[in-house]
Amino acid sequence: MKERPTIETERLILRPFTLADAPAVQQLAGDRDVASTTLNIPHPYEEGMAEEWINSHQQRFEQNEFVTFAVALRPDNILIGTISLHLNVEHDHAELGYWIGKPYWNRGYGTEAARAVVQYGFEVIGLNRIHAAYLKRNPASGRIMQKIGMVHEGCLKQHVKKWDIFEDLELYGILKRDYELQRDGNT
């Protein structure tokens, strides 16, 4: 069994989920405002969904499909959200996805976690490109992407449907070479 990574930042621990996290996932992801801003979180978030989701992580990691981190506050290890890379190993790229629980919005935690996971993707996994998308009506998610050096690559008009409403999807990305230039202060 491959061991899933843990990353520590100034204020956060990005670690594997455990089943003990399920009640917090249920509560945070179950908030309608959180579910509304993401494509894949259903509402209501029903009993057992968190456990089923957490139980899928190890296998998907071992199959090089996903690396998923619990985002927790240091030093008390309080779960506040999740961040992941959906890997495409054939093409050396990944999609970044994340959500932070509403009580923890507007504190920079999403940016801090995203910066660390992008670094992990490029420096540990060896990706060439990381991309992300957000629902246009959720500009806070786009600000995270901008702060970590991603660039706007386009908008897909009415590309997805969330709760029976067609939504525009804003696309962002960053290449390894651009990440390295930013990291080394050459931008």
C-alpha positions, -999 to +999 in steps of 0.1 A: +000+000+000+014+034-011+016+059+017-004+091+010+016+123+016+013+149+043+023+186+037+027+212+064+024+249+058+026+279+082-010+274+094-022+242+078-017+205+077-026+188+044-030+152+053-049+120+043-085+119+054-095+093+080-130+080+088-129+101+120-131+132+096-165+121+082-187+140+107-168+173+099-169+166+062-207+160+065-212+192+083-189+214+062-198+200+028-235+198+038-237+236+040-258+248+011-234+277+004-204+254+001-223+229-021-236+258-043-201+269-052-188+235-063-198+213-092-196+179-075-210+184-039-246+174-037-272+191-015-284+177+008-252+159+017-267+127+030-256+103+057-228+079+046-216+101+017-186+113+036-175+078+046-180+065+011-159+094-003-131+090+023-130+052+017-123+058-020-091+079-015-065+052-010-075+031-040-077+062-062-042+073-050-027+039-056-042+039-092-026+074-098-060+090-103-062+114-074-042+127-045-067+141-020-058+161+012-077+170+042-071+207+049-067+210+087-056+239+110-024+237+129-017+228+157-051+213+166-058+194+134-093+209+130-107+199+095-117+230+074-119+216+039-102+196+012-079+200-018-070+175-045-052+169-077-071+148-103-041+133-121-037+125-158-003+107-157-003+099-194-001+137-202+017+148-169-011+172-159-037+175-132-068+194-123-068+212-090-100+212-069-108+224-035-134+236-011-131+253+023-159+252+049-179+285+052-168+293+088-132+295+074-138+316+043-118+348+037-088+339+058-064+328+031-066+291+039-076+282+003-047+301-012-022+286+013-034+251+006-035+256-031+000+270-032+014+240-013-004+215-035+007+231-067+043+230-054+038+193-045+024+186-080+053+202-098+082+193-075+072+159-062+049+144-088+067+160-117+036+174-135+040+197-165+007+216-161-020+221-134-053+236-143-085+244-125-120+257-132-146+275-112-183+285-116-182+321-128-205+333-100-179+322-075-151+348-081-135+340-047-123+307-061-108+325-091-089+349-068-072+319-052-061+307-087-048+341-095-029+344-062-011+311-068+001+323-103-025+306-125-035+325-156-070+328-171-073+305-202-109+311-211-146+308-203-168+279-213-203+294-216-231+274-200-208+244-199-221+227-168-254+225-151-257+229-113-291+224-098-308+227-132-291+260-140-265+262-168-233+278-155-203+294-171-170+277-162-139+299-159-106+281-168-072+288-153-038+270-156-001+271-149+028+254-165+058+240-146+081+265-163+060+294-153+057+281-117+095+278-116+100+313-129+076+326-102+092+305-075+127+317-084+115+353-086+120+357-123+086+370-132 
